């Protein structure tokens, strides 16, 4: 069972082991030759990297710290198992 992070009571459900979904948008900036990750679910998540693999590593590392800062808690006790699902939107 999963539950979107942006929905009410998400942190309450997480305490009981429910997996939270966090949407992260990734785009390729061709002019700067970097990948950029942002998220409406996690305030402050704006990262860029030279490769998609490097960006995934940085996002995985940043999520627990940013969630802990948002919750005013100790980020050393926060953890995240990140599972990536690919969705492509062509606009």
N, C-alpha and C positions, 0 to 999 in steps of 0.2 A: 504494500500500500504506500502511495506517495501523496504528498500534499504540497500545493504551491506555497512558497515562502511568503509571497506578498499577500496571501489571504489572512483574515483574522484568525487568531489562536494558533498560528503556525508554531511559535516557540513553545506553547503549551504542549502541542502534539509531539514536538521534537523531544521533549523530556521523556516521553514514553517510547521512544525509539522509532517513531514514524519518520520516514525519509522525506526530506523537503526538496522540492524542485526550485531551482534558481535559474532564471533565464539570463543568459549572457549573450549579447550581440557582438559578433565579430565582423569586421570589415577590412578589406585590403585597401590601403592608401597607396595607390600606384605612384603618385608624385613623390611621396616621401619614402617609398619602397619599404613599408612596414605594415604589420597587422595591428589593428586596434581593437581592444575589447572594452565594452561598456555594459552597464547593467542598471536598469531602473529598480531592480529588486535590492541591490546593494549600493547604498549611497557611497560615493567616493571611488568606486571601481572604474578606473580609466587607466588602462595599461596599453603599452605598445611594445612590439618586439620585431626583430628582423625575420623570424620564421614562425610558422603556426605552432610548431612543436615547442619552441621557446615560450610563446605566448601562453600555451596550455600550462606549462610549468609555473609561470608567473601567476596566472589566475588561481591555480591550485594552492599556491603558497599564500596568496593575498586574501582569499575568502575567509579563513578563520579569524585573521587579525581584524579585518573590516567588520565582520559580524560582532566580534567582541567589543570593538570600539563603539559600535552603534548601541550595544546593550550595556555599555559602561561596566563590563566585566573583565576578568583577567583572561587575556587571550592565550595564556599558556595552557589553560584547561580546555580551550576550544579545539575542535578537530573537524575535519571534513574529508569524506571519501567522495571524490569527484568522479562522476560517470558522465561521459560526454555523449550526447546524441546529436547527430548532424541533421540540420534542416537548412535547405537552401531556398531563399526567396529572391526571385529575379524581378526587379522593378524597372 
